[in-house]
Amino acid sequence: MYVCLCKGVTSQTVAEAVAAGASTTKKVANACGAGSDCGRCRRTVQAIIKATEAEAAGLAPHTSAKRVRRLFR
């Protein structure tokens, strides 16, 4: 699913940037462009950062992913 329409960045691309070490919205913007234009997607990018970090830490990823899906509605 597209997260950033300005740059055409998907949630998978954002998750990959986070997995590669981008731990803030600014670092994600530098890594893949999401959130670097109008900024409307920054809340969604932040939610993906939290969900990806929670999943990596072994915390309830389904709860975080559910929150991310709500942001797309």
N, CA, C and O atoms as CSV, one atom per row, in Angstrom:
chain,resi,resn,atom,element,x,y,z
A,1,MET,N,N,0.841,-1.170,0.000
A,1,MET,CA,C,0.000,0.000,0.000
A,1,MET,C,C,0.892,1.241,0.000
A,1,MET,O,O,1.924,1.283,0.670
A,2,TYR,N,N,0.477,2.236,-0.756
A,2,TYR,CA,C,1.254,3.470,-0.807
A,2,TYR,C,C,1.076,4.268,0.480
A,2,TYR,O,O,-0.038,4.460,0.968
A,3,VAL,N,N,2.202,4.725,1.010
A,3,VAL,CA,C,2.216,5.554,2.210
A,3,VAL,C,C,2.385,7.010,1.792
A,3,VAL,O,O,1.660,7.890,2.256
A,4,CYS,N,N,3.337,7.249,0.921
A,4,CYS,CA,C,3.647,8.603,0.457
A,4,CYS,C,C,3.271,8.719,-1.015
A,4,CYS,O,O,3.925,8.141,-1.883
A,5,LEU,N,N,2.229,9.461,-1.280
A,5,LEU,CA,C,1.783,9.635,-2.658
A,5,LEU,C,C,2.680,10.609,-3.420
A,5,LEU,O,O,2.831,10.487,-4.636
A,6,CYS,N,N,3.268,11.564,-2.723
A,6,CYS,CA,C,4.145,12.538,-3.382
A,6,CYS,C,C,5.351,11.859,-4.018
A,6,CYS,O,O,5.748,12.190,-5.135
A,7,LYS,N,N,5.924,10.912,-3.297
A,7,LYS,CA,C,7.138,10.237,-3.763
A,7,LYS,C,C,6.877,8.816,-4.256
A,7,LYS,O,O,7.792,8.164,-4.759
A,8,GLY,N,N,5.647,8.326,-4.120
A,8,GLY,CA,C,5.312,6.981,-4.574
A,8,GLY,C,C,5.979,5.887,-3.756
A,8,GLY,O,O,6.461,4.897,-4.307
A,9,VAL,N,N,6.007,6.066,-2.428
A,9,VAL,CA,C,6.682,5.119,-1.535
A,9,VAL,C,C,5.649,4.228,-0.846
A,9,VAL,O,O,4.636,4.710,-0.341
A,10,THR,N,N,5.920,2.929,-0.833
A,10,THR,CA,C,5.005,1.968,-0.214
A,10,THR,C,C,5.376,1.700,1.239
A,10,THR,O,O,6.467,2.043,1.693
A,11,SER,N,N,4.445,1.081,1.956
A,11,SER,CA,C,4.697,0.715,3.352
A,11,SER,C,C,5.833,-0.295,3.448
A,11,SER,O,O,6.591,-0.280,4.418
A,12,GLN,N,N,5.958,-1.166,2.465
A,12,GLN,CA,C,7.048,-2.147,2.447
A,12,GLN,C,C,8.402,-1.443,2.344
A,12,GLN,O,O,9.355,-1.829,3.021
A,13,THR,N,N,8.488,-0.426,1.513
A,13,THR,CA,C,9.729,0.330,1.358
A,13,THR,C,C,10.090,1.034,2.657
A,13,THR,O,O,11.258,1.060,3.045
A,14,VAL,N,N,9.096,1.607,3.335
A,14,VAL,CA,C,9.339,2.264,4.623
A,14,VAL,C,C,9.814,1.236,5.647
A,14,VAL,O,O,10.774,1.487,6.375
A,15,ALA,N,N,9.152,0.084,5.708
A,15,ALA,CA,C,9.542,-0.967,6.651
A,15,ALA,C,C,10.966,-1.444,6.382
A,15,ALA,O,O,11.712,-1.723,7.321
A,16,GLU,N,N,11.345,-1.540,5.124
A,16,GLU,CA,C,12.713,-1.937,4.773
A,16,GLU,C,C,13.720,-0.880,5.211
A,16,GLU,O,O,14.809,-1.220,5.674
A,17,ALA,N,N,13.369,0.398,5.071
A,17,ALA,CA,C,14.253,1.477,5.519
A,17,ALA,C,C,14.433,1.422,7.031
A,17,ALA,O,O,15.534,1.630,7.540
A,18,VAL,N,N,13.347,1.142,7.747
A,18,VAL,CA,C,13.414,1.026,9.209
A,18,VAL,C,C,14.271,-0.171,9.597
A,18,VAL,O,O,15.099,-0.074,10.502
A,19,ALA,N,N,14.080,-1.284,8.927
A,19,ALA,CA,C,14.877,-2.482,9.212
A,19,ALA,C,C,16.361,-2.239,8.946
A,19,ALA,O,O,17.218,-2.866,9.569
A,20,ALA,N,N,16.659,-1.333,8.024
A,20,ALA,CA,C,18.044,-1.001,7.697
A,20,ALA,C,C,18.637,0.045,8.637
A,20,ALA,O,O,19.805,0.412,8.507
A,21,GLY,N,N,17.817,0.529,9.596
A,21,GLY,CA,C,18.349,1.441,10.600
A,21,GLY,C,C,17.722,2.816,10.683
A,21,GLY,O,O,18.093,3.599,11.558
A,22,ALA,N,N,16.792,3.138,9.812
A,22,ALA,CA,C,16.127,4.442,9.872
A,22,ALA,C,C,15.120,4.425,11.020
A,22,ALA,O,O,14.069,3.792,10.916
A,23,SER,N,N,15.436,5.116,12.109
A,23,SER,CA,C,14.617,5.037,13.321
A,23,SER,C,C,13.776,6.282,13.586
A,23,SER,O,O,13.066,6.343,14.589
A,24,THR,N,N,13.846,7.264,12.708
A,24,THR,CA,C,13.035,8.474,12.842
A,24,THR,C,C,12.415,8.801,11.486
A,24,THR,O,O,12.836,8.274,10.456
A,25,THR,N,N,11.412,9.674,11.498
A,25,THR,CA,C,10.784,10.052,10.233
A,25,THR,C,C,11.782,10.775,9.330
A,25,THR,O,O,11.727,10.636,8.108
A,26,LYS,N,N,12.681,11.537,9.918
A,26,LYS,CA,C,13.688,12.244,9.123
A,26,LYS,C,C,14.640,11.255,8.452
A,26,LYS,O,O,14.998,11.430,7.287
A,27,LYS,N,N,15.049,10.221,9.182
A,27,LYS,CA,C,15.943,9.213,8.614
A,27,LYS,C,C,15.237,8.408,7.526
A,27,LYS,O,O,15.850,8.046,6.522
A,28,VAL,N,N,13.950,8.130,7.725
A,28,VAL,CA,C,13.178,7.434,6.691
A,28,VAL,C,C,13.083,8.321,5.448
A,28,VAL,O,O,13.230,7.837,4.326
A,29,ALA,N,N,12.839,9.612,5.647
A,29,ALA,CA,C,12.761,10.543,4.514
A,29,ALA,C,C,14.075,10.563,3.739
A,29,ALA,O,O,14.074,10.584,2.508
A,30,ASN,N,N,15.183,10.556,4.454
A,30,ASN,CA,C,16.488,10.537,3.788
A,30,ASN,C,C,16.731,9.216,3.065
A,30,ASN,O,O,17.356,9.191,2.005
A,31,ALA,N,N,16.237,8.117,3.637
A,31,ALA,CA,C,16.483,6.790,3.072
A,31,ALA,C,C,15.638,6.499,1.833
A,31,ALA,O,O,16.137,5.947,0.852
A,32,CYS,N,N,14.349,6.875,1.880
A,32,CYS,CA,C,13.476,6.476,0.762
A,32,CYS,C,C,12.591,7.600,0.229
A,32,CYS,O,O,11.896,7.414,-0.770
A,33,GLY,N,N,12.606,8.748,0.872
A,33,GLY,CA,C,11.828,9.881,0.383
A,33,GLY,C,C,10.476,10.088,1.037
A,33,GLY,O,O,9.899,11.170,0.928
A,34,ALA,N,N,9.958,9.070,1.717
A,34,ALA,CA,C,8.637,9.199,2.343
A,34,ALA,C,C,8.659,10.277,3.423
A,34,ALA,O,O,9.480,10.229,4.339
A,35,GLY,N,N,7.768,11.232,3.314
A,35,GLY,CA,C,7.670,12.302,4.295
A,35,GLY,C,C,8.547,13.501,4.000
A,35,GLY,O,O,8.595,14.441,4.794
A,36,SER,N,N,9.240,13.485,2.874
A,36,SER,CA,C,10.166,14.579,2.576
A,36,SER,C,C,9.544,15.703,1.751
A,36,SER,O,O,10.182,16.730,1.519
A,37,ASP,N,N,8.308,15.513,1.310
A,37,ASP,CA,C,7.687,16.542,0.475
A,37,ASP,C,C,6.646,17.311,1.286
A,37,ASP,O,O,7.008,18.259,1.983
A,38,CYS,N,N,5.400,16.948,1.224
A,38,CYS,CA,C,4.349,17.710,1.912
A,38,CYS,C,C,4.246,17.368,3.398
A,38,CYS,O,O,3.775,18.188,4.186
A,39,GLY,N,N,4.682,16.164,3.791
A,39,GLY,CA,C,4.665,15.775,5.200
A,39,GLY,C,C,3.386,15.132,5.686
A,39,GLY,O,O,3.301,14.734,6.847
A,40,ARG,N,N,2.397,15.022,4.832
A,40,ARG,CA,C,1.113,14.454,5.256
A,40,ARG,C,C,1.238,13.006,5.733
A,40,ARG,O,O,0.446,12.563,6.565
A,41,CYS,N,N,2.205,12.277,5.228
A,41,CYS,CA,C,2.355,10.856,5.562
A,41,CYS,C,C,3.229,10.607,6.792
A,41,CYS,O,O,3.428,9.451,7.166
A,42,ARG,N,N,3.744,11.631,7.416
A,42,ARG,CA,C,4.688,11.427,8.530
A,42,ARG,C,C,4.089,10.647,9.695
A,42,ARG,O,O,4.788,9.851,10.323
A,43,ARG,N,N,2.813,10.857,9.995
A,43,ARG,CA,C,2.183,10.075,11.077
A,43,ARG,C,C,2.137,8.603,10.724
A,43,ARG,O,O,2.369,7.748,11.579
A,44,THR,N,N,1.842,8.304,9.478
A,44,THR,CA,C,1.809,6.912,9.033
A,44,THR,C,C,3.211,6.319,9.063
A,44,THR,O,O,3.394,5.176,9.483
A,45,VAL,N,N,4.197,7.084,8.621
A,45,VAL,CA,C,5.592,6.620,8.670
A,45,VAL,C,C,5.985,6.342,10.112
A,45,VAL,O,O,6.626,5.329,10.391
A,46,GLN,N,N,5.612,7.225,11.035
A,46,GLN,CA,C,5.921,7.021,12.454
A,46,GLN,C,C,5.268,5.745,12.972
A,46,GLN,O,O,5.885,5.000,13.733
A,47,ALA,N,N,4.039,5.488,12.573
A,47,ALA,CA,C,3.350,4.262,13.000
A,47,ALA,C,C,4.051,3.021,12.451
A,47,ALA,O,O,4.146,2.006,13.141
A,48,ILE,N,N,4.538,3.096,11.225
A,48,ILE,CA,C,5.269,1.966,10.643
A,48,ILE,C,C,6.585,1.760,11.378
A,48,ILE,O,O,6.991,0.621,11.608
A,49,ILE,N,N,7.254,2.838,11.747
A,49,ILE,CA,C,8.495,2.733,12.526
A,49,ILE,C,C,8.219,1.992,13.825
A,49,ILE,O,O,8.930,1.049,14.170
A,50,LYS,N,N,7.187,2.419,14.544
A,50,LYS,CA,C,6.853,1.781,15.824
A,50,LYS,C,C,6.463,0.323,15.637
A,50,LYS,O,O,6.880,-0.534,16.416
A,51,ALA,N,N,5.665,0.033,14.610
A,51,ALA,CA,C,5.229,-1.344,14.363
A,51,ALA,C,C,6.407,-2.234,13.996
A,51,ALA,O,O,6.498,-3.370,14.462
A,52,THR,N,N,7.299,-1.731,13.172
A,52,THR,CA,C,8.466,-2.510,12.751
A,52,THR,C,C,9.402,-2.752,13.921
A,52,THR,O,O,9.930,-3.854,14.076
A,53,GLU,N,N,9.614,-1.731,14.750
A,53,GLU,CA,C,10.474,-1.891,15.926
A,53,GLU,C,C,9.849,-2.846,16.933
A,53,GLU,O,O,10.558,-3.650,17.539
A,54,ALA,N,N,8.534,-2.774,17.123
A,54,ALA,CA,C,7.849,-3.679,18.049
A,54,ALA,C,C,7.948,-5.115,17.555
A,54,ALA,O,O,8.166,-6.036,18.343
A,55,GLU,N,N,7.789,-5.301,16.269
A,55,GLU,CA,C,7.886,-6.637,15.687
A,55,GLU,C,C,9.300,-7.194,15.862
A,55,GLU,O,O,9.472,-8.370,16.180
A,56,ALA,N,N,10.305,-6.350,15.655
A,56,ALA,CA,C,11.696,-6.782,15.813
A,56,ALA,C,C,12.011,-7.127,17.268
A,56,ALA,O,O,12.843,-7.991,17.543
A,57,ALA,N,N,11.341,-6.445,18.194
A,57,ALA,CA,C,11.563,-6.694,19.620
A,57,ALA,C,C,10.735,-7.867,20.133
A,57,ALA,O,O,10.870,-8.264,21.290
A,58,GLY,N,N,9.884,-8.418,19.282
A,58,GLY,CA,C,9.058,-9.556,19.680
A,58,GLY,C,C,7.810,-9.170,20.449
A,58,GLY,O,O,7.203,-10.016,21.105
A,59,LEU,N,N,7.419,-7.908,20.379
A,59,LEU,CA,C,6.200,-7.449,21.043
A,59,LEU,C,C,5.021,-7.654,20.111
A,59,LEU,O,O,5.210,-7.834,18.908
A,60,ALA,N,N,3.842,-7.631,20.630
A,60,ALA,CA,C,2.602,-7.884,19.883
A,60,ALA,C,C,2.530,-7.109,18.566
A,60,ALA,O,O,1.963,-6.017,18.536
A,61,PRO,N,N,3.092,-7.647,17.474
A,61,PRO,CA,C,3.078,-6.909,16.212
A,61,PRO,C,C,1.687,-6.733,15.629
A,61,PRO,O,O,1.435,-5.757,14.923
A,62,HIS,N,N,0.769,-7.670,15.913
A,62,HIS,CA,C,-0.578,-7.556,15.354
A,62,HIS,C,C,-1.301,-6.323,15.878
A,62,HIS,O,O,-2.116,-5.734,15.167
A,63,THR,N,N,-1.012,-5.927,17.108
A,63,THR,CA,C,-1.628,-4.727,17.668
A,63,THR,C,C,-1.119,-3.491,16.938
A,63,THR,O,O,-1.910,-2.628,16.557
A,64,SER,N,N,0.182,-3.398,16.740
A,64,SER,CA,C,0.763,-2.247,16.062
A,64,SER,C,C,0.345,-2.199,14.599
A,64,SER,O,O,0.040,-1.128,14.075
A,65,ALA,N,N,0.328,-3.348,13.940
A,65,ALA,CA,C,-0.076,-3.389,12.537
A,65,ALA,C,C,-1.533,-2.961,12.392
A,65,ALA,O,O,-1.902,-2.312,11.412
A,66,LYS,N,N,-2.350,-3.322,13.360
A,66,LYS,CA,C,-3.759,-2.930,13.341
A,66,LYS,C,C,-3.867,-1.408,13.397
A,66,LYS,O,O,-4.692,-0.814,12.702
A,67,ARG,N,N,-3.041,-0.784,14.219
A,67,ARG,CA,C,-3.039,0.672,14.313
A,67,ARG,C,C,-2.609,1.297,12.986
A,67,ARG,O,O,-3.179,2.300,12.558
A,68,VAL,N,N,-1.622,0.716,12.345
A,68,VAL,CA,C,-1.166,1.224,11.056
A,68,VAL,C,C,-2.289,1.147,10.036
A,68,VAL,O,O,-2.499,2.094,9.277
A,69,ARG,N,N,-3.012,0.037,10.005
A,69,ARG,CA,C,-4.121,-0.107,9.054
A,69,ARG,C,C,-5.195,0.952,9.291
A,69,ARG,O,O,-5.802,1.443,8.339
A,70,ARG,N,N,-5.432,1.308,10.558
A,70,ARG,CA,C,-6.447,2.323,10.864
A,70,ARG,C,C,-6.076,3.677,10.264
A,70,ARG,O,O,-6.956,4.447,9.878
A,71,LEU,N,N,-4.796,3.968,10.183
A,71,LEU,CA,C,-4.365,5.251,9.639
A,71,LEU,C,C,-4.678,5.381,8.153
A,71,LEU,O,O,-4.779,6.492,7.632
A,72,PHE,N,N,-4.833,4.244,7.469
A,72,PHE,CA,C,-5.111,4.271,6.045
A,72,PHE,C,C,-6.589,4.450,5.741
A,72,PHE,O,O,-6.946,4.675,4.585
A,73,ARG,N,N,-7.446,4.360,6.722
A,73,ARG,CA,C,-8.891,4.482,6.485
A,73,ARG,C,C,-9.320,5.902,6.401
A,73,ARG,O,O,-10.504,6.178,6.205
